[in-house]
């Protein structure tokens, strides 16, 4: 019979080893754990199976991120978290999100959107189609934040609905990612034509997010060339790259596959 266990310094290495078994699925949780951000931004619990092996991990902060090998772990996570969680979303491998939500739905607010199927993609250098010679991409700089933040807000509004949120807090978060060197952009004639950023990274992979071309810059080949060039540069720093996308976003899926990304799993997201 399994049991829950709070994340602590003495079991953190076991948790990291468990998350490394599925590196594309768990890059965000592994990044939080490795960089010691969990205590500052949320909490995490482990699941030990009957053999006392770590067989599940669940982070709870602004988002709930469940991962489990044992079916019984997911309702245990849900029971532990639903009375205290203020999460804005549940995100993770589809099988885990669905198992968690089946147990948690009666104790959490009704969702505003459910993204049932979000294909997870991965890229290795040998799979890359294109190179840094395709586009003059650059890391964004702090003086570009007033241009980039509104585009990022437009992208998020398009993903989840509603009006773009251009708050000072959102601008500050964007600036922090830029200052970390994780935001990339491509300009044509001085205008932003494409952007994306690294959302999290582990020793195995870096997960891309925020992929966006302004509507007026689409269908001109800019995104394909820019993404390939950015991936070529990022693969100097990370062994592989990964990302996930809504299954209904067919243009984005076509873009990723043109560049060489291949399916590596499936995510789901529940938004509140």
C-alpha positions, -999 to +999 in steps of 0.1 A: +000+000+000+013+034-009+016+066+011+022+103+007+054+120+019+063+157+020+092+168-002+123+174+020+160+177+017+166+141+024+142+127-002+148+154-029+175+133-047+150+104-050+124+128-064+148+141-090+158+106-100+121+097-104+114+128-125+144+120-147+127+088-158+104+108-180+125+139-188+102+155-214+071+152-192+088+164-161+112+191-172+092+218-154+090+200-121+126+189-123+137+225-129+117+238-099+132+211-077+168+215-090+168+253-086+151+251-051+122+272-062+095+249-048+098+261-012+095+298-024+067+293-049+046+264-037+048+229-022+054+193-034+046+159-022+058+124-031+041+091-034+058+060-023+045+026-035+043-005-014+079-012-021+088+023-007+100+034-040+091+070-051+064+064-077+047+098-079+054+135-075+029+165-074+039+201-073+013+227-062+017+264-066+003+287-092-003+254-111-007+218-100+016+194-118+009+158-111+030+128-122+024+092-110+030+056-119+004+043-095-033+050-101-039+053-064-015+082-061-036+106-081-067+106-059-044+108-029-027+139-044-062+154-051-074+148-015-043+164-001-044+195-023-080+204-032-088+221+002-058+244+001-049+249-036-052+283-052-038+271-085-048+287-118-043+255-137-036+218-136-011+207-162+009+176-170+007+142-187-028+136-199-032+103-180-021+121-148-042+152-152-073+132-160-068+109-130-062+138-107-092+158-120-115+128-116-109+129-079-104+167-075-133+181-096-158+183-068-135+202-045-122+228-070-138+257-089-153+249-123-127+253-151-129+280-176-113+258-203-100+222-206-073+215-232-078+177-233-051+169-258-018+188-261+008+168-281+043+169-265+071+173-290+109+168-287+138+177-309+174+164-310+201+179-332+201+150-356+164+158-363+167+195-368+158+208-403+174+242-407+202+261-390+213+294-375+221+305-410+184+307-418+176+338-398+195+364-378+179+356-345+190+371-312+184+369-275+160+397-266+174+426-245+158+446-217+152+476-239+128+455-260+105+446-232+079+473-241+076+458-275+077+421-265+054+422-234+023+433-254+029+406-280+033+380-252+000+392-237-017+389-270-004+354-274-017+343-240-051+359-246-054+340-278-046+307-260-070+311-230-094+337-242-101+372-229-083+405-233-045+408-233-033+416-198-006+442-200-002+448-163+030+461-147+034+426-130+032+409-164+058+433-178+081+426-149+078+388-154+086+393-191+116+415-182+129+388-158+128+361-185+146+385-209+173+393-183+178+355-178+187+352-215+158+329-221+138+350-246+146+349-283+133+370-311+136+376-349+131+410-365+125+418-401+128+455-411+129+464-374+095+447-368+091+417-345+085+387-368+088+358-343+096+351-307+098+323-282+113+316-248+127+288-227+102+281-199+122+256-179+153+234-183+168+203-169+201+185-177+182+165-204+161+191-221+149+227-224+111+233-228+101+261-252+070+282-248+056+315-259+060+307-296+044+336-315+044+355-347+023+387-350-006+380-373+007+405-399+040+386-401+025+352-407+025+330-439+058+345-450+082+317-438+096+338-410+085+315-382+100+284-398+134+300-404+135+317-371+125+287-350+151+265-368+178+291-362+168+295-325+168+257-320+202+254-336+216+279-311+198+264-281+211+229-290+246+243-283+234+247-246+209+219-241+210+182-253+174+183-265+145+207-268+108+201-261+074+218-261+037+211-261+009+225-281-029+224-283-041+197-307-064+221-325-035+245-333-027+229-366-005+258-380+017+255-349+019+217-352+029+220-388+056+246-379+071+223-353+071+193-376+087+213-404+116+222-381+120+185-371+101+181-338+086+146-332+058+134-309+071+123-275+039+122-254+006+140-246-003+167-221-036+181-208-043+214-191-073+225-170-076+263-166-094+281-138 
